[in-house]
Amino acid sequence: MLHQKYYKEYGLAIEGLARHHKIDPLEFNREVDDALPLDQILKPDPKLRKLLNDIDRSKVKLWLLTNAYINHAKRVVKLLQVDDLFEGLTYCDYGHQPLICKPRQEIYEKAEIEAGAPSSRQCYFIGM
């Protein structure tokens, strides 16, 4: 229940845990996300790779935006074998409080700046 409550309130359960229970997000990441046996769970996804590869890069810049910390995000896309298809990554920085994550507007603005987007009107967000 607590996980769902914090996820709904803050967009990320660890934000509520850090804010109300003094949990260190970086320690949480080391003990939880980094400890997950993702190599046993995730496998290369040829259909996803083809879908992303078929996007016309002369018209679209592929950029990742995630609530995960950078270690976890990089692990996931590497295991899916799509890491080389993205020009960059905007992630939730667990080293800075308060955590800035989706759905807060600031994380979208940060991604737009990091991706060099000329205008948010030219950005498309696809969630999975």
N, C-alpha and C positions, 0 to 999 in steps of 0.2 A: 504494500500500500504506500509506503514511504517513497519508494522508487517512482511509482506512478505519480504521486503528488508532486514531487520535485521536478519530474520530467515535464509535467503539465505547467507548473508555475515558472520554471526557469529554462526549459528547453533541454536541460541536461541534468540528470539526477545528481551528478557530482557537485554541481553548483550549490544545490540545497545542502548536501552533506558538508561541503566546505563552509558554507555560510552559517549553518545552524549547529553543526556538530564538530567543527574544527578538524575535519578530515583534510589532510594535505593532498591536493589533486595529483601532484607528481608521484607521491608515494602510492596513492590509489592506482594510478596508471601502471606503475611498476608491478604492483601486486596483483592487479586484475587484468587489464587489457594486454600488457606485455607478457603475461603468464598464460594467456589463452593458447591452446595448441592449434593455431590457425592453419598450420601446414597440414593438419589432419582433417580439417573442415573445408577449407577453400581449395579449389583446383582451378587450373586455367580454364577460361571460358571463351572458347573459339567464337561462339555466336556474338558475345559482347564485343570481343575484339574486332570482328568483322563489321558490326554495326558502327563502332567508333571509327574504324579505318575508312569506312565509306563516306564519312562526313567530309565535305569539301573544305579543306583547310585554307583555301584562298578566301573563303567567306566567313569562316567560323574559327574562333580560337577556343580550344577545349581547355577548361580550367576546373579543377576540383575544389569543392567547398565542403568541409566536414566539421562536425562537432567533436570528432576524435582528436586526440593529441597527435602530433606529427609522426611519432614512431608507429603507432597503430595504423594510421592512414597509409603510410608508405608500405607497411607490411601487406596490407590488404590488396592494394593495387599491384604490387609485385607478384603476389601469389596468384592473382587473377591473370597475370601477364598482360596488363594493359598500362603499366606505369609509364612506358615510353610514348604513349599516345597523348599525354596531357602536357601542356606547356608550363603548368605550375599548380600550386596547391595552397589554399588558404585553410588554416586549421584553427581550432580552439586552443589557445596558448594556456596550458594549465599552470604555467609559471607566473601568470599575472592575475590578480584578483581585482574586481570580480571577473569571473569568466565571461567572455563575450562569445556567445554561441547563437545558433539559430534557435528561435525565430527573431532574435533582437536585430533591429535594423542595422546596428553598427557592424555586425559581421558581414552583412551583404555589402555595405559601403567599403569595408576593408578589402573584401574580395575584388570589388570593382577597381579599386585603386591598385592593388597588387597585380591584377590582370591587365591593367592599362586600358580599361574600358573607357571610351570617350563619353559615354552616357549610359545611365541605367536603363534608358529606353531601348538600348541596343543589346541588352543582356536577356538571356533566357535561362531560367533555372529549371532543371529537371531533377526531381527528387526520386530516390530509389530506396 
